[in-house]
Amino acid sequence: MRQATACLVVLFCAVASAQPIDYDRVEEPERSYRTEEKEMIEVFTPSKPIGQVSGIAINANDHIVAFHRSNRVWDEKSFNDDETFNKALGVIPNATLAIINREKKVIDEFGAGLFYMPHGLTIDSNGDYWVTDVGSHQVHKIDAKTQKIVMSLGEKLVPGEDETHFCKPTDVAVAKNGHIFVADGYCNSRVLKFDANGNLIAQINAAFEDNQQPSEFVVPHSLSLIEDMDVICVADRENQRVQCFSTGLSEGDRHVPTGIPITSANDIGRVFAIREREHYLIGATGDSEDVQAQMFSIDMQTGRTETFAKGLGESHALAIASDGVMYVSQLEPSRLLQVRLI
């Protein structure tokens, strides 16, 4: 199996010359996700049946929020050759969002009659839900109190590649100032940044590293915003890498434009999901020709990459609870897993 490689780049002031860290000279502090410890993986079965979980998040009450497809599956009949959704399928009539407590009880459900093919989910600093629907080619904000859609980006059921259209958007991340980052996605392979009103303000393109690495994203499948580090990380799935960029959120003397390459980790497998906790980037990969399916952690302060939960295939999304327990969704078989480091 190829070893994961990481290259950490540091920005000086605005945009000065980037220098790699010498990992051998970095003294690593004790942190939460040193993975020399073993992991304990258990099936996490909710009290009520739900469909394939494509997106997962943890709310302020430390409950698991699952964005699922109910009885719908993504197959060869779901989309036409022009990437439009098969309208004969219609919206999913059943609830597609489930709130599950840590004791596995489904305590709330909603989202019926709203979505065509659920995909990504995140929760913003106000507790509101943001989802991507690859079927309608849209991003939606859902008010957590009313459980109603209060904002949508993209034109319903119309794929495209301009400033107002998406094509199968995969994930979304939202900053505290309301700026929205969208991974777009299966067709366009780009990351877009919008202001709080949904106006496009920047596009992030893949970083050119060397002649050995692809110069474009191929299915940016997941995003992780590390706001206190001014970093947005992209799971570039089919290129088997993670690339991180400046967010453009910092102000004053610390301001760096959006999309400056910050760090990357290459050859780590087909990365389906990434999330951050305490400056550790945690990811889940699928099988590829030369890298076994597994989970990994990247210390964002040192660039050290470690792997664990090897052989954990078909992972699609993940979330990390306040106590560090990780929840991973698999599509086949359709189930949730609870992963603890012990």
N, C-alpha and C positions, 0 to 999 in steps of 0.2 A: 504494500500500500504506500502511495506517495505520502510523504510527510507534509503537513500543513506548514506554509511559510507565511511570515508576517513582516511587513515593512512599515515602520512608523515614521511619519514625517512631521516635523515641527515647524509652525509658522512663527516668524519673528516679526513683531510689530504688525505692519500691514501685510504686505506680501513680499517677504524677503526670500533669500535662497533657502531651500529646504535641505535639512541634513538628517540622515538616518541615525537612530539611536544604536549604540553599541550594546546589545543585549547582555553580553558577557560581563559588562561592567555595571549593570543596573542591579542595585540591591533591592530585591523584591520584598515588600512588606507582607505580613500575614493578612489575607483577605478572604472574603466569603466563599469564593469559588475556586480555591485550589482543589484540583480534581484528582489528587493522588488517592483521596478517600474513595471508597466504593459507593456506588449508587444503589438505591432501592427503588425498583419500579413496580408499581401496582396499577391494576386496572381500576379506574375511577368511574363507576357506573351510576349515573343519576337515577333518582327515584322514579322518573317518568321517561319513557323512550323519547329520544330526539334523533334527528337525522345526522348526516355527515357534517361534522363541525369544521367549517372552513376558516373561522376566525375565533379567537379566544382572548379574553382580557380579564383583569381583576379590578373590581370597583372599590370605592372608598371603604366599604364594609368588609373587604377581603372576601367577597363572594366571587365565584367564577361566572363570567358572562360568556355564553356560547352563542355564536352566530352560526346557525346551521341550516341545512337545506331541506329539512323535513323529509318528505318522501321523494324528493327530486334528486336525480343524479345527473352529472355532466357526462354525456356520451355523444356519439356521432350524430345524433338527431337534434342536439341542442342548438347548434348554430348552422347557418347557411354558409355558402362559399364566400360571401362578401362580409363575413363576420357578424351579420345581423342575427339576432336571436329568433328562434323559431316561435313566432307569435302564437301558433296553435297551442303551445304549451301554457300560455298565459302566466299570470302571477301565481306564486305559491299561496294557496288559500289558507294554510295553517300557520300557526305561530312559528317564527324563525329565530327568535331570540329567547334564550332561557337563562334565568338567573338561578344559580345553584350554590347553596352554602357548602361549607367545608365538610359537612356531614353527608353530602351527596343529595340533599333534598332540593328538589326544584321548587323554589319559593315564588317564582313569578314567570310568566310567559307573555310575549307580545310580538308584534311584527307580522301579523297575518294580513295577507292581501296586499303586501307592499313590494315584495322583491321577486326577482326572476331567477337569479343564480347567485346566492350569497357568496362572498369571498372574504375580504379583510375586515377587521374590527379593531378600533382603538377607543380609549376613553380619555377625554381631555381633562384639563386641570379643574374644570367646573363640574365634572362628573357626567357630562353629556356623551352620547355615543356617536361615533363616526364609522360608517360602514362603506364598503365598496360592493357594487353589484355588477359583476361582469356581464350579466344578462342584459341589463338596461344600459350599460356603459356609463354608469353614474357613480358619484360619491354623494352620500347623504349624511346630514347631521340630524340626530334624533334627540329631542329634549328628554332628559332622564325622568322628569316629573310627569309630563303629559304623555310620554312614549309616542309622540307624533313627530313626523319629519318636519323640520323647521327651515331647512336649507338644502338645496341640491345643486351640485355642479355637474355639467354635462347635459346633453340633450337626450331625453328618454328614448331608448331603443335605437339611437342613431350613432353608429361608430364613426370616428373621425380622427384627424391628427392635427387640427388647428388649435387655437387658443381656447375654444369653447367646447371642444369635444374630446372624449376619451375613446379608447378601444380596449375593452376588457381591463379596466383598472384593478390592480391587485391589492393595494394597501394604502393607508393614509396615516399621517402623523400630524399633530396639531400643537403649536407652540402656545405658551401662556398669553402672548400678545394677539392670538387669534390667527396667526399665519398658518397656512395649510400646505402640507407637502403630500403629493399624490404620486404613487408609483403607477405608471401607465405604460405598459403592463405586459400583456401577452402580445399585443400587435405593435404598439409604438415604441416600446422599450425606452422610455424616458422617465425622468422625474421632474414634476412641475411644482412650482411654489406660487401660492396665491395669497393675497391679503385676506383680512377677515371678512371682506365683502365679496370674495370670490373672484377678484380681478387678478389675472396672471401677472406676476412680477419677475419671475426668473425661471429658467430651465436649467437643470443639472444634467450634464452629459458625462459619460464614463470617462475616467481618467486614463490618459495614455501613459503607460508605465515603461514599456520597452517593446521590442519587436516580438517578444515571446507571448505577450498578453493581448487579448482582443481590445480593440479601440472603441467598441460600442457595447452597451448593455444588451444582454439577451435574456429576456424575461426578468426584469427587476421585480422580485416576488414579495419582498417584505421590507419595511422601513423601521428604523429605530432612531428616535430623536433623543440625543443626549444634550439637553439644553444648556446645562451649566458648563459644558465643554464647548459649546457652539458647534456641535457636530451632528450631522445627519448621516446615518449609515444605511447602505443599500445592499440587500441580499441579491446579488446578480446571479440568479439561479443556474442558468445553463452555461455560464462562464466559470462556475464553481469557485466563486470568490465573494468577498465582501469588500466594498469600497466605501470610504467615509469622506465626507466633504464639509466645508464650512457652511453654516446655515444662513449667514448674513443677518443674524438676529442681534448680535452685539452692537453696541452704540459707542459713540465717542472715540477715544484713542484706541479702543479695542476692536473697532469695526473692521471686519474682513468681508469682502464681497461674497455673495452666495456662490457655492459650487467650486471653491478652491479645494483641490485634493489634500486630504489630511493623513489618511492611513489606509492600508489595504491588507487583506489576508488572502492569499491565493492557494489554489489547489487543495481546497478543503471539502470538496464534494459539492453536489447540487444543493445549494442552501435554500431551503424553503422558508425558514422563519428565523427572525432575530429579534431579541428584546434585551434591554439593558437594566442592570441593577447595580448600584454602588460602583459604577464605572467598570463593571464587567459586562461585556457583550456576550450574551448566551445565544447559541444558534442550534438549529436542528437541520440535518441534511438527509437527502435520500440517496439511494444507491446510484452509483455511476460505474463506468467500466473499470476504473482503477482506484476508487475510494469507497470504502464500506460506509453504509449509512451509520450515523452516529450523532451525538451532540458535542458541542465544543464551547469553550469559553476563551474570550480574548480579554486580557487585562489592558484596558485602554490607556493606562499610564505607562506600561512597559512594552506593550506589543506582544507579550508572551501568549502563545496559543496552546491550549491543551484540549484533549478529547476525552470523552467518556460516553457511557451508555451506547457502546458500540453494538451494531446490529439492529438498532431501533429504527426500522424502515417505515416508509409510508407516512412519515410525519408531515404535517401541513402547517400547523400554527402552534404557538406556545405563548404562555404567560407565566409571570413569576409573582408569587404571593409575597406579602410583607415579611414572612418568616423564611423566605428563600426557597420554599417548595415550588417546584416547576410543574406546570400542567401542559401536557402535549396532546394535540389532537392528531389522530390518524384517520385517513379516509378509507383504507382497505387493510384490515377490517375497520369498520366504522366504530371508533371508540375513543375515550379519553384516558390518558395515562397520568399518574401522579409520580413524579420523579424527585427523590430526596437524595442528597449527598450525606452519607453516614460515616 
